[in-house]
Amino acid sequence: MVIQNLNIKIINPKCIPTIAYENDAGMDLYANTDKLISISQFSTIKVPLGIAVEIPNDYFGFILPRSGHAAKGITVETGTIDPGYRGELCAVITNNTNTPYHMQPYEKIAQLVLLPKTIIKTFNFVDKLSESERGEKGFGSSSK
């Protein structure tokens, strides 16, 4: 699917999102800070991203990590953005390493991906779910 136009409110002109390659799924987002931010080892902070977006009603947004940071132990906790939200986007950044991470001013820190939205109209509360091959096998159940 292609969204021809996405309304973006620029809160800080140094945080204009970018798309590196034509077929990239997400747009890169930048930390809205003019100072170096130190994230202590094994800690989490919230970082404003300098933009607000008007997500079309048939979509929702995900704030996701950048793979380069994740490979170094710096992750973005997944955040869902509903189409009605109009405030500044923020990323929740976790330093999963045993050394402080120093985030540079206006560093490319996260990405925004838009996905089609599925709407659940009602819940059908039942005493039992249908049988499946997997059943209740959970975490790690497919590994041998």
Disulfide bonds with the S-S distance in Angstrom:
none
